Amino acid sequence: MAEQPLLLIDGSQGEGGGQVLRTSLSLSALTGRPFHLFNIRANRSKPGLRPQHLTAVHAAAALCQAQLRGDKLNSVSLEFHPQTPPQSGTYRFDVQDAASHGSAGAVTLIFQTILWPLLFAAAPSQVTLRGGTHVPFSPPYHYLAEVARPAFARLGALFTLNLTAWGWNPGGGGEVTAVITPTTHLRAADFDHVPVQQVQGVAAVSNLPAHIPNRMAHRAHNLLREKGLRTNIQEIRARGLTPGAGIFLWLPQAGFSSLGRKGLPADKVAETAVAQLAAFMDNNVAVDHYLADQLLLPLALAHGTATYTTDALTQHTLTNAQLLRQWLDVDIHIQGDLDHPATITVTGIDFGGD
């Protein structure tokens, strides 16, 4: 595979977080173009590659036999040189392998890094990821499974997910398995506002008393019923390495979560998630701001044009859009102000198309 020109990327641009790395890893493995990323996570309190990010680097490299420079903890510079197109297979990645001790690095973010290259591999792939499944500052497993997965499926990105162990902060130890079905191209689809029929969810704990998920679920149910909404919130006492608690609610194209912590009453945990849901519904938009961001990459690869509205335009989304323009000849138009509702239109490059 002839090497393409090296793409130089400043990791401090825009939001300056880990998404610059993950998007670059996905597109490099997919397109074969190498990149040099500097100022990695420059705007974070602990810059450089943390265990989650280093695991994503090694996972993406495994798919395309990439040659690496700078792949070590806390590195603020990385070179990534793919040697082959993405290879299907059976893969297993554990965040703890990149850490000197236990780590709750988010497996959902690692999965989203390797999903897009594996979608365009020649055969189905099986992936096992170990680390954090329900941790701060990342999509919880249930968001990926119940919100992102159905949305991606509308574009032709098909995969199954299974949660075999819960991993909370700080110990991690959770496990997710996935089977990814390959495709030759993705297709654009508009995302319209979907009226809410019912709120789905889970209230879960590991290594904590059963009354805690009961109280979270009961409080959320009562608050949502006051708003005229039906609910189906499952109470779970889950297997996990360390204690943890949280409630995870979802609608079509939107998800909301709140994690427990020592000293925070279960009722308050539930109230936080319900408040997020209520604020989203007040805007009458199509997708939440997390999904608005996560749709950019697959729509950039897809055939056709898609438009959707979101409840809040984030710096994360603006940064991701600008990065995609560096990587691909894609047209992304965003109408709206930061932290306010916005309309996003993406015309993809028809990657893999004839």
C-alpha positions in Angstrom: 0.0 0.0 0.0 1.7 3.2 -1.2 1.9 5.8 1.6 0.0 9.0 1.2 1.2 12.4 2.3 1.5 12.9 6.1 -1.4 15.0 7.5 -0.3 17.3 10.3 -3.0 17.9 12.9 -2.9 20.3 15.9 -4.5 18.6 18.8 -5.1 21.9 20.6 -7.6 23.1 18.0 -11.1 23.9 19.1 -12.2 21.8 22.0 -8.7 20.3 22.2 -9.7 16.9 23.6 -9.5 13.3 22.8 -12.0 13.4 19.9 -9.4 14.9 17.6 -7.3 11.7 18.2 -10.2 9.3 17.9 -11.5 10.8 14.6 -8.0 10.9 13.2 -7.4 7.2 14.1 -10.6 6.1 12.5 -10.0 8.0 9.3 -6.4 7.1 9.0 -7.1 3.4 9.4 -10.0 3.8 6.9 -8.3 5.9 4.2 -4.7 4.7 4.7 -3.4 8.3 5.1 -0.8 8.7 7.9 -1.0 11.5 10.3 1.2 13.3 12.9 -0.9 14.7 15.8 0.8 17.1 18.1 -0.4 19.0 21.2 -2.6 15.9 22.1 -5.4 16.8 24.5 -3.7 20.2 25.1 -6.8 21.7 26.7 -7.2 19.0 29.3 -6.0 19.1 32.9 -3.8 16.1 32.2 -2.7 16.5 28.6 -1.4 13.7 26.4 -2.4 10.1 26.0 -4.2 8.5 29.0 -4.9 4.8 29.1 -8.2 5.0 27.2 -6.5 7.0 24.4 -3.5 4.8 24.2 -5.7 1.7 24.0 -7.6 3.4 21.1 -4.3 4.0 19.4 -3.2 0.4 19.7 -6.6 -0.9 18.7 -6.7 1.2 15.5 -3.1 0.2 14.8 -4.0 -3.5 15.1 -6.7 -3.1 12.4 -4.3 -1.8 9.8 -0.8 -2.9 11.0 0.1 0.7 11.6 3.6 1.8 12.4 3.6 4.1 15.5 5.8 6.8 17.0 4.9 8.3 20.4 2.5 5.6 21.5 3.1 5.8 25.3 1.3 7.2 28.3 1.2 11.0 28.6 2.7 11.4 25.1 1.6 14.7 23.5 2.7 13.7 20.0 1.8 10.7 17.8 2.6 9.4 14.3 0.4 6.8 12.8 1.3 5.1 9.5 -1.2 2.5 8.3 0.4 -0.4 6.4 -2.7 -2.3 5.2 -6.5 -1.6 4.7 -8.6 -2.4 7.8 -8.5 -6.2 8.5 -11.6 -8.0 9.9 -11.0 -10.5 12.7 -11.5 -11.3 16.3 -10.1 -8.5 18.5 -9.7 -8.0 22.3 -8.6 -4.8 23.9 -8.3 -4.1 27.6 -7.7 -0.5 28.9 -5.8 -2.0 31.8 -3.0 -3.2 29.5 -2.2 0.5 28.9 -2.3 1.4 32.6 0.0 0.7 35.5 -3.1 -0.2 37.6 -6.8 -0.5 37.1 -8.4 2.0 34.7 -12.0 2.9 33.9 -11.2 4.3 30.5 -14.3 4.4 28.4 -14.7 1.3 26.1 -17.5 3.1 24.2 -15.1 5.7 22.9 -12.6 3.0 21.9 -15.4 1.1 20.1 -16.4 4.2 18.2 -12.8 4.6 17.1 -12.6 1.1 15.5 -16.2 0.8 14.4 -15.8 2.8 11.2 -12.7 1.0 9.8 -14.1 -2.4 10.6 -17.4 -1.6 8.9 -15.4 -1.4 5.6 -13.4 -4.6 6.2 -14.0 -7.6 4.0 -15.8 -9.8 6.6 -17.6 -9.6 10.0 -15.5 -8.8 13.1 -15.9 -9.8 16.7 -14.6 -7.3 19.3 -14.2 -7.6 23.1 -13.5 -4.4 25.0 -12.6 -4.2 28.8 -12.6 -1.1 30.9 -15.2 1.5 31.9 -18.8 1.0 30.6 -20.6 3.6 32.6 -18.1 6.4 33.5 -18.1 10.2 33.5 -17.3 12.3 30.4 -18.2 9.5 27.9 -21.2 7.8 26.5 -22.4 5.1 28.8 -23.0 1.6 27.3 -26.7 2.1 27.1 -26.3 5.3 25.1 -24.3 3.5 22.5 -26.6 0.5 22.5 -30.0 2.3 22.6 -29.4 5.7 21.0 -26.3 5.6 18.7 -26.7 2.1 17.4 -30.2 2.5 16.0 -29.2 5.9 14.5 -26.1 4.4 12.8 -28.2 1.5 11.6 -30.3 4.0 9.6 -27.1 4.8 7.7 -26.3 1.2 7.0 -23.8 0.7 9.9 -24.9 -2.6 11.5 -23.5 -4.1 14.7 -24.7 -6.0 17.8 -23.6 -5.2 21.3 -23.7 -7.1 24.6 -22.8 -5.9 28.1 -21.2 -8.8 30.0 -19.9 -6.9 33.0 -20.4 -3.4 34.3 -17.4 -1.1 34.8 -17.7 2.0 36.9 -15.2 4.7 37.9 -12.5 4.3 39.1 -11.9 0.6 38.9 -13.3 -0.2 35.5 -13.4 -4.0 34.9 -16.5 -3.8 32.6 -16.8 -5.8 29.4 -18.6 -5.2 26.1 -18.7 -7.6 23.2 -19.7 -6.6 19.6 -20.1 -8.1 16.2 -19.7 -5.7 13.3 -21.3 -6.5 9.9 -19.3 -5.1 7.0 -20.7 -2.9 4.3 -19.4 -1.3 1.1 -21.0 2.1 1.6 -23.2 4.2 4.0 -26.2 6.1 2.9 -27.4 9.5 4.2 -30.7 9.8 6.1 -32.4 12.8 7.5 -33.3 12.7 11.2 -36.6 14.3 12.0 -38.2 15.2 15.4 -39.8 12.1 16.9 -42.7 12.7 19.3 -42.1 11.0 22.7 -44.3 8.0 23.3 -42.4 6.4 26.2 -39.2 6.9 28.2 -37.1 3.8 28.4 -34.3 3.3 30.9 -32.4 1.4 33.5 -31.5 2.2 37.1 -28.6 0.1 38.1 -26.1 -0.6 40.9 -23.2 -2.9 41.4 -22.2 -4.0 44.9 -24.8 -1.8 46.5 -28.2 -2.4 48.2 -31.3 -3.1 46.1 -33.2 -0.2 47.5 -30.9 2.3 45.6 -32.0 1.3 42.0 -35.5 1.1 43.3 -35.4 4.7 44.6 -33.8 6.0 41.4 -36.4 4.3 39.2 -39.3 5.3 41.4 -38.3 8.9 41.5 -37.7 9.1 37.8 -41.1 7.4 37.1 -43.0 9.9 39.3 -41.3 12.9 37.8 -41.9 11.8 34.2 -45.5 10.8 35.0 -46.1 14.3 36.2 -45.0 15.5 32.7 -47.6 13.1 31.1 -45.0 10.6 30.0 -45.1 6.8 30.2 -42.0 5.0 31.5 -40.4 1.6 31.3 -37.4 1.8 33.7 -35.8 -1.5 34.6 -34.1 -1.9 38.1 -30.8 -3.8 37.9 -28.3 -5.1 40.5 -25.5 -5.8 38.1 -22.2 -7.7 38.3 -19.2 -5.3 38.5 -15.7 -5.1 39.9 -16.4 -2.0 42.0 -19.4 -0.3 43.6 -21.3 2.0 41.3 -24.7 3.5 40.6 -26.5 5.4 37.9 -29.7 5.9 35.9 -29.8 5.9 32.1 -32.8 7.1 30.2 -33.4 7.2 26.5 -35.8 8.3 23.8 -35.5 7.8 20.0 -32.4 9.8 19.1 -31.5 11.1 22.6 -30.1 9.8 25.9 -29.7 11.1 29.4 -27.7 9.8 32.3 -26.7 10.5 35.9 -24.1 8.7 37.9 -24.2 8.2 41.7 -21.5 9.0 44.1 -20.9 8.7 47.8 -23.2 11.1 49.7 -25.5 11.9 46.8 -29.1 10.6 47.4 -30.6 8.3 44.9 -33.5 10.7 44.4 -31.1 13.4 43.3 -29.4 11.1 40.8 -32.7 10.5 39.2 -33.7 14.1 39.2 -30.6 15.1 37.3 -31.3 12.7 34.4 -35.0 13.7 34.2 -34.0 17.4 34.1 -31.8 16.7 31.1 -34.6 14.9 29.4 -37.1 17.7 30.1 -34.7 20.3 28.7 -34.2 18.3 25.5 -37.9 17.9 25.0 -38.5 21.6 25.4 -36.6 22.3 22.2 -38.6 20.0 19.9 -35.4 19.0 17.9 -34.4 15.8 16.3 -31.3 14.6 18.1 -29.5 15.4 21.3 -26.1 17.2 21.1 -24.1 14.0 21.7 -25.7 12.2 18.8 -25.4 15.4 16.6 -21.6 15.1 17.1 -21.5 11.3 16.6 -23.4 11.4 13.4 -20.9 13.7 11.7 -18.3 11.0 10.8 -20.6 8.4 9.3 -22.5 11.1 7.4 -19.3 12.5 6.1 -18.5 9.0 4.7 -22.1 8.4 3.4 -23.6 8.8 -0.1 -26.0 11.8 -0.1 -27.0 14.7 2.1 -28.6 14.6 5.5 -30.0 17.3 7.7 -30.9 17.3 11.4 -31.6 19.7 14.3 -30.1 19.5 17.8 -30.8 21.0 21.2 -27.3 22.6 21.6 -24.4 23.3 19.4 -21.3 22.3 21.3 -17.6 23.1 20.8 -17.1 19.4 20.6 -19.2 19.3 17.5 -17.6 22.3 15.9 -14.2 20.8 16.5 -15.2 17.5 15.0 -16.7 19.2 11.9 -13.5 21.2 11.3 -11.3 18.1 11.7 -13.5 16.1 9.2 -13.0 18.9 6.7 -9.2 18.5 7.1 -9.4 14.8 6.4 -12.1 14.6 3.8 -13.6 16.7 1.0 -16.8 16.9 2.8 -19.4 19.7 3.0 -20.7 20.3 6.6 -22.9 23.3 7.1 -23.9 24.3 10.7 -26.5 27.0 11.3 -26.8 28.2 14.9 -24.9 29.7 17.8 -22.8 27.9 20.4 -24.8 26.4 23.2 -28.1 27.0 21.4 -30.2 24.9 19.1 -28.7 24.3 15.7 -29.3 22.8 12.3 -26.6 20.6 10.7 -26.4 19.6 7.1 -23.8 17.1 5.9 -23.1 16.1 2.3 -20.9 13.0 2.3 -18.1 11.8 0.1 -19.7 8.4 -0.8 -16.7 6.5 0.6 -16.4 3.1 -0.9 -19.0 3.9 -3.6 -18.6 3.4 -7.3 
